[in-house]
Amino acid sequence: MASACALLLNRYDEAGPVNIGCGEDLPISELASLVREVTDYQGQITWDTTKPDGTPRKLLDVTRLTELGFKPAVELRDGIAATYEWWLNQH
């Protein structure tokens, strides 16, 4: 996020908002499975099907940002792993 903001401060001078993201969508079930894998969680993931299943798509249009050459520096899996490792070291 910080690198995207720095890029925008230095190279963007247009009107309107700019979405910051990776340009990829990920279902919550895949995200939960990824967190489970990274953390080696052995329990069961249970979905409450009596509740709404959330927003079908959350993908932002990151065209303005990618046209400036932005690419995320950290892949999602690596970011989750690094955050989890940090958390383990704090506790």
C-alpha positions in Angstrom: 0.0 0.0 0.0 2.8 2.4 0.9 4.6 1.8 -2.4 1.4 2.4 -4.3 0.8 5.7 -2.4 4.3 6.8 -3.1 4.0 6.0 -6.8 0.8 8.0 -7.0 2.2 11.0 -5.1 5.1 11.1 -7.6 3.5 10.2 -10.9 -0.3 10.8 -10.7 -2.0 14.2 -11.1 -5.5 13.4 -12.5 -9.0 13.9 -11.1 -10.8 11.0 -9.5 -10.1 8.2 -7.2 -7.5 5.4 -7.8 -8.1 1.9 -6.5 -5.1 0.2 -4.9 -5.1 -3.6 -5.3 -3.6 -6.5 -7.1 -6.3 -6.7 -9.8 -7.3 -10.3 -8.8 -10.5 -11.5 -7.1 -10.4 -14.4 -4.6 -13.5 -16.1 -3.1 -13.6 -16.2 0.7 -13.5 -20.0 0.6 -10.2 -19.9 -1.2 -8.8 -17.3 1.2 -9.9 -19.4 4.2 -8.2 -22.4 2.6 -5.0 -20.4 2.0 -4.9 -19.2 5.6 -5.5 -22.8 6.8 -2.6 -24.0 4.7 -0.2 -21.3 5.8 -1.0 -21.7 9.5 -1.2 -25.5 9.3 -4.6 -25.3 10.9 -5.9 -28.8 11.4 -9.4 -28.0 12.4 -12.5 -27.8 10.3 -13.7 -24.7 8.5 -17.4 -24.4 9.1 -19.7 -22.1 7.0 -22.9 -20.6 8.5 -25.2 -21.1 5.5 -28.0 -19.4 7.4 -26.2 -16.1 6.8 -25.7 -14.2 3.6 -22.6 -15.3 1.7 -21.2 -11.9 1.2 -20.5 -9.8 -1.8 -20.3 -12.0 -4.9 -17.4 -9.9 -6.4 -15.1 -7.5 -4.7 -12.7 -6.9 -7.6 -11.6 -3.2 -8.0 -10.6 -1.7 -11.3 -6.9 -1.0 -10.8 -6.2 0.1 -14.4 -5.0 3.6 -13.4 -2.5 2.2 -11.0 -1.2 -0.6 -13.3 -0.8 1.9 -16.2 1.7 3.7 -14.0 3.7 0.4 -13.7 2.5 -0.7 -10.3 2.7 -4.3 -9.3 2.3 -5.6 -5.7 5.6 -6.4 -4.2 4.3 -9.2 -2.1 2.1 -12.1 -3.2 -0.9 -12.8 -1.0 0.3 -16.2 0.3 3.7 -14.7 1.2 2.0 -11.7 3.0 -0.2 -14.1 5.0 2.8 -16.2 5.9 4.9 -13.2 6.9 2.1 -11.8 9.0 1.5 -15.2 10.7 5.2 -15.6 11.4 5.3 -12.1 12.9 2.2 -12.9 15.1 3.8 -16.1 16.3 6.9 -14.2 17.3 4.8 -11.7 19.3 3.0 -14.4 21.3 
